[in-house]
Amino acid sequence: MPRPPASAFAIPSSPSESHTNTKINMAQAEVASRPVDETARWTYLDTIRKNPGPFTDPIAGTQEAIDQFDKIKVFGAGGLGCEILKNLAMSKFKDIHVIDMDIIDISNLNRQFLFRKSDVGKYKADVAAKFVMKRVKGVKITAHSCRIQDFDNDFYKQFQFVICGLDSIEARRWINAMLVSIAEEGEDADCLIPMIDGGTEGFKGQARVIVPSITSCIECQLDMHAPRAAVPLCTIASIPRQPEHCIEWAHVIAWEKERPFPQLDKDDPEHITWLYQKALARANEFNITDVNRLDGEGRDFGDEDATERIGDGGVDTNEGEG
């Protein structure tokens, strides 16, 4: 005897329920077909942005002044970068460029809200740009999944200001030097590209505005930065950039995965040799040089002081700044 179709067992909806669903569908279709009123969309935001304070330049709140910032560069699409992209898109900025060479790691998903589990292994900049453009209509975000050093000063001259959500002092110093050189070589105020720099570490955060050749820059404030001991875990797992990243990978990821010995002993030459070989193989895979058994002062990694870099606490699983 043939089995009746599943629809035969379905509970029929009442006439009133069907009528309600029809009205909801009609209302949703009407809203979707309604043209977007740009003026109404930004009413509340414009009330804040165009309300001048006692020390504000009179032209600062005008639409003409706001339209001057038509191109913005965002460095970093991590924890801080995701928040920056969302806020810029929802603050009426319509032409945004974001650059980040990192790949999404599973450890990013607990705080970088533009990414989902299905995005693991993809470039952060690409995924973040697509997510924001899908949610905020009218904004254009151009993603660059590469190093900031891959572009010259002609590329950076096109932006009105840049925002940094980077996790590296070296990257900050590089873009700072680029903006200072553009300002020094330029002949008018258009060559002054302000930089808004920010960073987070746990529950702490900081932000500052740097105007090249006018205010103090990154180089002027290097003494304020303590030596960074932590390395973002996503950098170690996806795209290592320095010899230290390869060593941390061998210590944190390869060791936990293979467990060649019951417990890591930094005083055991055999253990250190195993770490060195794993780190060297990782470095060769990504064309990174200078992974050897000697530290910067020529001491063997077997020395107690030299092995501090592979001791506990060398990895920042919360990705630190950005």
Contacts in CASP RR format, 6 or more apart in sequence:
PFRMAT RR
TARGET T0000
AUTHOR 0000-0000-0000
METHOD contacts of the structure
MODEL  1
MPRPPASAFAIPSSPSESHTNTKINMAQAEVASRPVDETARWTYLDTIRK
NPGPFTDPIAGTQEAIDQFDKIKVFGAGGLGCEILKNLAMSKFKDIHVID
MDIIDISNLNRQFLFRKSDVGKYKADVAAKFVMKRVKGVKITAHSCRIQD
FDNDFYKQFQFVICGLDSIEARRWINAMLVSIAEEGEDADCLIPMIDGGT
EGFKGQARVIVPSITSCIECQLDMHAPRAAVPLCTIASIPRQPEHCIEWA
HVIAWEKERPFPQLDKDDPEHITWLYQKALARANEFNITDVNRLDGEGRD
FGDEDATERIGDGGVDTNEGEG
13 21 0 8 1.000
36 137 0 8 1.000
42 92 0 8 1.000
45 90 0 8 1.000
45 91 0 8 1.000
45 92 0 8 1.000
46 92 0 8 1.000
49 61 0 8 1.000
49 66 0 8 1.000
49 91 0 8 1.000
49 92 0 8 1.000
50 61 0 8 1.000
50 62 0 8 1.000
50 63 0 8 1.000
51 61 0 8 1.000
52 58 0 8 1.000
52 60 0 8 1.000
52 61 0 8 1.000
59 65 0 8 1.000
66 92 0 8 1.000
68 160 0 8 1.000
69 93 0 8 1.000
69 160 0 8 1.000
69 161 0 8 1.000
70 94 0 8 1.000
70 95 0 8 1.000
70 160 0 8 1.000
71 95 0 8 1.000
71 96 0 8 1.000
71 97 0 8 1.000
71 158 0 8 1.000
71 159 0 8 1.000
71 160 0 8 1.000
72 88 0 8 1.000
72 93 0 8 1.000
72 95 0 8 1.000
72 96 0 8 1.000
72 97 0 8 1.000
72 159 0 8 1.000
72 160 0 8 1.000
72 161 0 8 1.000
72 162 0 8 1.000
72 163 0 8 1.000
73 96 0 8 1.000
73 97 0 8 1.000
73 98 0 8 1.000
73 99 0 8 1.000
73 156 0 8 1.000
73 159 0 8 1.000
73 161 0 8 1.000
73 162 0 8 1.000
73 163 0 8 1.000
74 81 0 8 1.000
74 84 0 8 1.000
74 85 0 8 1.000
74 88 0 8 1.000
74 96 0 8 1.000
74 97 0 8 1.000
74 98 0 8 1.000
74 99 0 8 1.000
74 162 0 8 1.000
74 163 0 8 1.000
74 165 0 8 1.000
75 98 0 8 1.000
75 99 0 8 1.000
75 100 0 8 1.000
75 148 0 8 1.000
75 162 0 8 1.000
75 163 0 8 1.000
75 164 0 8 1.000
75 165 0 8 1.000
75 166 0 8 1.000
75 171 0 8 1.000
75 175 0 8 1.000
76 98 0 8 1.000
76 99 0 8 1.000
76 100 0 8 1.000
76 102 0 8 1.000
76 124 0 8 1.000
76 125 0 8 1.000
76 164 0 8 1.000
76 165 0 8 1.000
76 166 0 8 1.000
76 322 0 8 1.000
77 85 0 8 1.000
77 98 0 8 1.000
77 100 0 8 1.000
77 102 0 8 1.000
77 114 0 8 1.000
77 124 0 8 1.000
77 125 0 8 1.000
77 128 0 8 1.000
78 100 0 8 1.000
78 102 0 8 1.000
78 108 0 8 1.000
78 112 0 8 1.000
78 124 0 8 1.000
78 128 0 8 1.000
78 165 0 8 1.000
78 167 0 8 1.000
78 319 0 8 1.000
78 322 0 8 1.000
79 108 0 8 1.000
79 111 0 8 1.000
79 112 0 8 1.000
79 200 0 8 1.000
79 319 0 8 1.000
79 322 0 8 1.000
80 165 0 8 1.000
80 198 0 8 1.000
80 199 0 8 1.000
80 200 0 8 1.000
80 321 0 8 1.000
80 322 0 8 1.000
81 98 0 8 1.000
81 128 0 8 1.000
81 165 0 8 1.000
81 322 0 8 1.000
82 112 0 8 1.000
82 113 0 8 1.000
82 114 0 8 1.000
82 115 0 8 1.000
82 128 0 8 1.000
84 163 0 8 1.000
84 165 0 8 1.000
85 96 0 8 1.000
85 98 0 8 1.000
85 114 0 8 1.000
85 128 0 8 1.000
85 129 0 8 1.000
85 132 0 8 1.000
85 141 0 8 1.000
86 114 0 8 1.000
86 132 0 8 1.000
88 96 0 8 1.000
88 163 0 8 1.000
89 96 0 8 1.000
89 132 0 8 1.000
89 133 0 8 1.000
89 135 0 8 1.000
89 136 0 8 1.000
89 139 0 8 1.000
89 141 0 8 1.000
90 136 0 8 1.000
93 139 0 8 1.000
94 138 0 8 1.000
94 139 0 8 1.000
94 140 0 8 1.000
95 140 0 8 1.000
96 139 0 8 1.000
96 140 0 8 1.000
96 141 0 8 1.000
96 142 0 8 1.000
97 141 0 8 1.000
97 142 0 8 1.000
97 143 0 8 1.000
97 144 0 8 1.000
97 159 0 8 1.000
98 125 0 8 1.000
98 128 0 8 1.000
98 129 0 8 1.000
98 141 0 8 1.000
98 142 0 8 1.000
98 143 0 8 1.000
98 144 0 8 1.000
99 125 0 8 1.000
99 143 0 8 1.000
99 144 0 8 1.000
99 145 0 8 1.000
99 146 0 8 1.000
99 148 0 8 1.000
100 123 0 8 1.000
100 124 0 8 1.000
100 125 0 8 1.000
100 128 0 8 1.000
100 144 0 8 1.000
100 145 0 8 1.000
101 123 0 8 1.000
101 145 0 8 1.000
101 146 0 8 1.000
101 147 0 8 1.000
101 239 0 8 1.000
102 123 0 8 1.000
102 124 0 8 1.000
102 234 0 8 1.000
102 235 0 8 1.000
102 238 0 8 1.000
102 239 0 8 1.000
103 121 0 8 1.000
103 122 0 8 1.000
103 123 0 8 1.000
103 124 0 8 1.000
103 234 0 8 1.000
103 238 0 8 1.000
103 239 0 8 1.000
104 112 0 8 1.000
104 115 0 8 1.000
104 119 0 8 1.000
104 120 0 8 1.000
104 121 0 8 1.000
104 122 0 8 1.000
104 123 0 8 1.000
104 124 0 8 1.000
104 127 0 8 1.000
104 234 0 8 1.000
104 238 0 8 1.000
105 120 0 8 1.000
105 121 0 8 1.000
105 233 0 8 1.000
105 234 0 8 1.000
105 237 0 8 1.000
105 238 0 8 1.000
106 117 0 8 1.000
106 120 0 8 1.000
107 233 0 8 1.000
107 234 0 8 1.000
107 237 0 8 1.000
107 317 0 8 1.000
107 319 0 8 1.000
108 115 0 8 1.000
108 124 0 8 1.000
108 234 0 8 1.000
108 319 0 8 1.000
109 115 0 8 1.000
109 116 0 8 1.000
109 117 0 8 1.000
109 120 0 8 1.000
111 318 0 8 1.000
111 319 0 8 1.000
112 124 0 8 1.000
114 127 0 8 1.000
114 128 0 8 1.000
114 131 0 8 1.000
114 132 0 8 1.000
115 124 0 8 1.000
115 127 0 8 1.000
115 128 0 8 1.000
115 131 0 8 1.000
119 127 0 8 1.000
121 238 0 8 1.000
123 143 0 8 1.000
123 145 0 8 1.000
124 145 0 8 1.000
125 143 0 8 1.000
125 144 0 8 1.000
125 145 0 8 1.000
126 143 0 8 1.000
126 145 0 8 1.000
128 141 0 8 1.000
128 143 0 8 1.000
129 141 0 8 1.000
129 142 0 8 1.000
129 143 0 8 1.000
130 143 0 8 1.000
132 139 0 8 1.000
132 141 0 8 1.000
133 139 0 8 1.000
133 140 0 8 1.000
133 141 0 8 1.000
144 150 0 8 1.000
144 151 0 8 1.000
148 171 0 8 1.000
148 174 0 8 1.000
148 175 0 8 1.000
149 174 0 8 1.000
153 178 0 8 1.000
153 181 0 8 1.000
153 182 0 8 1.000
153 185 0 8 1.000
156 162 0 8 1.000
156 175 0 8 1.000
156 178 0 8 1.000
156 179 0 8 1.000
156 182 0 8 1.000
156 193 0 8 1.000
157 182 0 8 1.000
157 191 0 8 1.000
157 193 0 8 1.000
159 193 0 8 1.000
160 193 0 8 1.000
161 193 0 8 1.000
161 194 0 8 1.000
161 195 0 8 1.000
161 196 0 8 1.000
162 175 0 8 1.000
162 179 0 8 1.000
162 193 0 8 1.000
162 194 0 8 1.000
162 195 0 8 1.000
162 196 0 8 1.000
163 195 0 8 1.000
163 196 0 8 1.000
163 197 0 8 1.000
164 171 0 8 1.000
164 172 0 8 1.000
164 175 0 8 1.000
164 195 0 8 1.000
164 196 0 8 1.000
164 197 0 8 1.000
164 198 0 8 1.000
165 197 0 8 1.000
165 198 0 8 1.000
165 199 0 8 1.000
165 321 0 8 1.000
165 322 0 8 1.000
166 172 0 8 1.000
166 175 0 8 1.000
166 197 0 8 1.000
166 199 0 8 1.000
166 321 0 8 1.000
166 322 0 8 1.000
167 232 0 8 1.000
167 235 0 8 1.000
167 319 0 8 1.000
167 320 0 8 1.000
167 321 0 8 1.000
167 322 0 8 1.000
168 228 0 8 1.000
168 321 0 8 1.000
169 218 0 8 1.000
169 222 0 8 1.000
169 225 0 8 1.000
169 228 0 8 1.000
172 197 0 8 1.000
172 218 0 8 1.000
173 218 0 8 1.000
173 219 0 8 1.000
173 222 0 8 1.000
175 195 0 8 1.000
176 195 0 8 1.000
176 210 0 8 1.000
176 212 0 8 1.000
176 217 0 8 1.000
176 218 0 8 1.000
176 219 0 8 1.000
177 219 0 8 1.000
179 193 0 8 1.000
179 195 0 8 1.000
179 210 0 8 1.000
179 212 0 8 1.000
180 212 0 8 1.000
180 213 0 8 1.000
180 217 0 8 1.000
182 191 0 8 1.000
182 193 0 8 1.000
182 212 0 8 1.000
183 191 0 8 1.000
183 192 0 8 1.000
183 193 0 8 1.000
183 212 0 8 1.000
183 213 0 8 1.000
184 212 0 8 1.000
184 213 0 8 1.000
185 191 0 8 1.000
192 211 0 8 1.000
192 212 0 8 1.000
192 213 0 8 1.000
192 214 0 8 1.000
193 212 0 8 1.000
194 209 0 8 1.000
194 210 0 8 1.000
194 211 0 8 1.000
194 212 0 8 1.000
195 209 0 8 1.000
195 210 0 8 1.000
195 211 0 8 1.000
195 212 0 8 1.000
196 207 0 8 1.000
196 208 0 8 1.000
196 209 0 8 1.000
196 210 0 8 1.000
197 207 0 8 1.000
197 208 0 8 1.000
197 209 0 8 1.000
197 210 0 8 1.000
197 218 0 8 1.000
198 205 0 8 1.000
198 206 0 8 1.000
198 207 0 8 1.000
198 208 0 8 1.000
198 321 0 8 1.000
199 205 0 8 1.000
199 206 0 8 1.000
199 207 0 8 1.000
199 320 0 8 1.000
199 321 0 8 1.000
199 322 0 8 1.000
200 320 0 8 1.000
200 321 0 8 1.000
200 322 0 8 1.000
201 316 0 8 1.000
201 318 0 8 1.000
201 320 0 8 1.000
201 321 0 8 1.000
202 318 0 8 1.000
202 320 0 8 1.000
209 215 0 8 1.000
210 216 0 8 1.000
210 217 0 8 1.000
210 218 0 8 1.000
229 313 0 8 1.000
229 314 0 8 1.000
230 313 0 8 1.000
230 314 0 8 1.000
230 315 0 8 1.000
230 316 0 8 1.000
230 320 0 8 1.000
231 244 0 8 1.000
231 245 0 8 1.000
231 248 0 8 1.000
231 314 0 8 1.000
231 315 0 8 1.000
231 316 0 8 1.000
232 316 0 8 1.000
232 319 0 8 1.000
232 320 0 8 1.000
233 252 0 8 1.000
233 315 0 8 1.000
233 316 0 8 1.000
233 317 0 8 1.000
233 319 0 8 1.000
234 319 0 8 1.000
235 241 0 8 1.000
235 245 0 8 1.000
236 245 0 8 1.000
236 248 0 8 1.000
236 249 0 8 1.000
236 252 0 8 1.000
236 253 0 8 1.000
236 315 0 8 1.000
237 249 0 8 1.000
237 253 0 8 1.000
239 286 0 8 1.000
240 246 0 8 1.000
240 249 0 8 1.000
240 282 0 8 1.000
240 283 0 8 1.000
240 286 0 8 1.000
240 288 0 8 1.000
241 288 0 8 1.000
242 288 0 8 1.000
243 279 0 8 1.000
243 283 0 8 1.000
243 288 0 8 1.000
243 289 0 8 1.000
243 290 0 8 1.000
243 291 0 8 1.000
244 309 0 8 1.000
245 288 0 8 1.000
246 279 0 8 1.000
246 280 0 8 1.000
246 282 0 8 1.000
246 283 0 8 1.000
246 286 0 8 1.000
246 288 0 8 1.000
246 291 0 8 1.000
247 275 0 8 1.000
247 279 0 8 1.000
247 291 0 8 1.000
247 309 0 8 1.000
247 310 0 8 1.000
248 310 0 8 1.000
248 314 0 8 1.000
248 315 0 8 1.000
249 278 0 8 1.000
249 279 0 8 1.000
249 282 0 8 1.000
250 275 0 8 1.000
250 276 0 8 1.000
250 278 0 8 1.000
250 279 0 8 1.000
250 282 0 8 1.000
250 310 0 8 1.000
251 264 0 8 1.000
251 275 0 8 1.000
251 310 0 8 1.000
251 311 0 8 1.000
252 315 0 8 1.000
254 278 0 8 1.000
254 282 0 8 1.000
255 264 0 8 1.000
255 275 0 8 1.000
255 278 0 8 1.000
260 274 0 8 1.000
261 268 0 8 1.000
261 270 0 8 1.000
261 271 0 8 1.000
261 274 0 8 1.000
264 271 0 8 1.000
265 271 0 8 1.000
266 272 0 8 1.000
266 302 0 8 1.000
266 304 0 8 1.000
266 307 0 8 1.000
266 310 0 8 1.000
266 311 0 8 1.000
267 302 0 8 1.000
267 304 0 8 1.000
269 302 0 8 1.000
272 293 0 8 1.000
272 301 0 8 1.000
272 302 0 8 1.000
272 307 0 8 1.000
275 301 0 8 1.000
275 310 0 8 1.000
276 291 0 8 1.000
276 292 0 8 1.000
276 293 0 8 1.000
276 301 0 8 1.000
279 291 0 8 1.000
280 291 0 8 1.000
282 288 0 8 1.000
283 289 0 8 1.000
283 291 0 8 1.000
293 300 0 8 1.000
293 301 0 8 1.000
293 302 0 8 1.000
294 300 0 8 1.000
294 301 0 8 1.000
294 306 0 8 1.000
295 301 0 8 1.000
295 303 0 8 1.000
295 305 0 8 1.000
295 306 0 8 1.000
295 309 0 8 1.000
297 306 0 8 1.000
299 305 0 8 1.000
299 306 0 8 1.000
300 306 0 8 1.000
301 307 0 8 1.000
301 310 0 8 1.000
END
